[in-house]
């Protein structure tokens, strides 16, 4: 049970983190400790930190993170239901888990965690350039359409993955009748 909860949390947070990274087109972080608690990481210049936070504000990253978290919770619920043993308890457990998870999910903490990552990969001039872009009409349109764009992209990717997975499984079972037979026997 602990393993399942840990996997679900890691998936939710990993997808959330990937979503915020895709918004700014930064490489994946090596770690996620805030600068204040990471002894080996130098302190971020306060002016640059302010610019990073301004960028995150004008780019709508917190709003995007909130929507991503909601979408991930919605798509993860059926997977978690399937992963748990059947029983009358299951639906209630999954609902309570996600309610607890969402009540504890403080997006400001995630923003604080990613400030050092932006600092690591982007110069202050690049951050200022992003701020300027997101203050333009095109940048503001991106902020407005990004949540829907990401939702539809995730849905399309999920359908693609399901189709590819189904095709691959059918081909493997067709190529290996012994595995097909073993799977059918295991079902009984």
C-alpha positions, 0 to 999 in steps of 0.5 A: 500500500505504501508503495502504491501511494508513493508511486501515485505521488511520484507520478503526480509530482513528476508530471506536474514538474515536467509540465512546469519545465515544458512551459519554460523549455528548461532541461530536467533538474538534477535535484529539487531542493530549494536554494535556501536548504541546499548547502552546496548551492550558492544563494540566488541573486535577489534581483534575479530571484525576483525576475524569476518569480515575475516570469512565473507570474506573467507566464501563469505557471502557478495556474498551469500547475494547478490545472495540471495537478487536477488533470493528473488526479483525474486521470490517475484515479482510474489507474489507482482503482485498478491497482488496488485489490477489488472491494467496497473500500476501494472507491472511498480510499481513492477519493480520500487519498486524492482529497488528502493529497490535494489538500496538502499540495501547496503549489507555492512550495513547488514554485519555491523549489523550481526557482533555483532550477530556473536560476541554474539554466537561465541567465537573468537576461534570458529571464527578462527576455521571457518576461518581455515575451509573456507581456506581449499579446502573443505571450498573453495568448500563450498564457490563456491557451496553454492550459487547454493546449496542454490538456488536449495534448495530454489527451491525444498523447494518452490515446496514442499511447493506449493504441500503441500499447494495445497494438504492441501487446497483440503483436507480442501475443501473436508472435508468442502463442506460449505467452498468450496461453500462459496469460489465459491460464493465469486469468482462470 
